[in-house]
Amino acid sequence: MRKVTLLPISVPALVILMARLASADPLSELSSFSVFDKVDLAQLASGEPKTAHGPPLNNPRYLSVQSCYVVPGAPAQHLEALRRWNPAAHRELKVILHNDIAGSPSEAAFVRIKNAPETPPVRAFVEATVKMANDLQLSRDEAAKWKGGDNKLSGAVGDFWMGVLAGRARAFASGGTSALAPYDHAGNSIRAGDELNGLLREQPKIRKQFAGLLDSTGIGRGGGSARPELYSEMINTDDIAAAALGAFYGRNSGVTAQAADTLYYSSGGVYAALTLYQMWPVDVNGRASTLVWRGDMVSSAALSGLRGVEKLASESAMMKDVAKSITVFRRDTAR
Amino acid sequence: MPAIFGRWIAFVICLVAIPGLFASDIWTGEYSFNETYVGNATVSHGQKRVVDFDESDTEIRFVLTPRIPLGVLRLGVEYEQFSFGFEGSALLPNTLQSVAAVIGLDTQIKNSILLRVEAMPGVYSEAFRTGSNDFNMPFVIGGTYIVNPDLQIAIGIGVDIDRKYPVLPGGGIRWKFQPHWVLNAILPQPRLEYEVSKTVTLYVGANLKETNFRVSDTFGTDHGKPQLNHAVLTYSEVRTGTGLDWKINNWLSVNAEAGYQPYRTFDFYRANFEFDQDSSAPYGMISFHGVF
């Protein structure tokens, strides 16, 4: 029997080497599923994030933007930073409140909505609730629970939304987006899960790249094996605040990492949104860094009436927002 | 059958056909049909006066906006006809017509800058005649800087070799300065808009129009002024008014507007012969437009 001679190399070094080989060419992998054919790592590490239009999507409600950037440190560190980041600290990102939900999503977990600052967008949100406006994205059953009251966010309005958010968060935690009631209180029935599936169906390369992660989540399907980290937000959408729910999933292979961040419910503005992250370890000027691809995709009724240059302008605005968000995130995590 | 009814029928057929023909999201585009009527007015050149004539302005525009890797193509056709109620002896043409292709591209050159290049090659003449070769190709090049979703700044130039000043600057700003309020001050149609609801917008504003047309080879001779044969006529007018835009659905919006026309000239500038406004009149406009 032939004797296999092992190279004089330590086990940890071998693990690292194998890991490097497994992700031997992040740039090739990046170009295989994204719109970025060529990127300059050194330039990305020292400059602004690179953003681009996603592939054209047939459904007029959909919009997609892709970006890539480099941050110092390993993918696992970046994944952890994404997990911990609170965008509400930055007013320009239009996140009014951000609240991580630990444990079972009871109504008490959403009590902070009652303390939202009384800005014009929040007042518009309260007015819309009091009138049970057609623009509110609710199911018929949810809308029927509005019985009026003191018309204050700190009172009846806040109680109503705490009930809606808790119900939706519980449904998602137990059965993914498939368990969510449709938005049908004032017209066409729209399901967040269908929108998320539609966004991914129109971007098959991305769907394939993230299949391993997505198939274990509740995104566009029933509850998966992966445990979501749930959160709620109040966001500013076109001069009216919206109460929203999100879920973050991360997967660290030991070398590369992936994450999926979905807004699976919003009371207005967007039907659903999904941000995907692919992270690879790279060496930039001798410094261990992470190359990050980020894909932002959104479904919104407001987009359905836009064509031509208006759609192009919306994409440009979204690209600016994404670039701004990445810049702020990098600044925060560099501290 | 009066010409205007022919145009209306063509428009109605177009309106019925569009949703069926272009239900696919690949064939996106936009269309508009505008009809404006201006009441009796007078223009003069020295002692020469053309009195009590009315005006009908019909515009039909149909543009496909397919997405390509470089941006958004703009391919279509535009037709415009000014019909004036002049007396036979007037030294002005009763009809000015243009039919032109629309060939353009909207593209993004930076995260925040959109660029439009659009040419409109076609025939710009007095009433169309057999073998008319009054070809012209005005074009525009403009950029929009997207400061944020509420504020955009536009700047550009319009080029028309038949114009007295072939290159003219343009632009303006679009600024949503309050919820529901938009200052859409971009030439040639600056407006202050109030969004009553997601489907209804009220506005006050202006429309600055200027197009160059060639009159016929014998127009001058026929009217006792031979130097006007095959001359370039620049027709300019300004409308100021208030209007309402009602978005019924994505592919159909109705726009009604009324106001006053404070300025109008007919300028054969190369022959140094111009009719300026003496008195003007109110106008009414109805428009159907949408995207598909």
Interface residues (C-beta under 8 A of the other chain):
Chain A: T51 H53 P56 N58 N59 P60 P120 A124 D135 D238 D239 S304 G305 L306 R307 G308 V309 K311 L312 A313 E315 S316 A317 M319 K320 A323
Chain B: D25 I26 T28 G29 E30 V63 T65 R67 G71 V72 R74 D106 T107 Q108 N111 S112 L114 R116 T144 I146 N148 P149 Q152 P179 K198 K247 N250 V291 F292
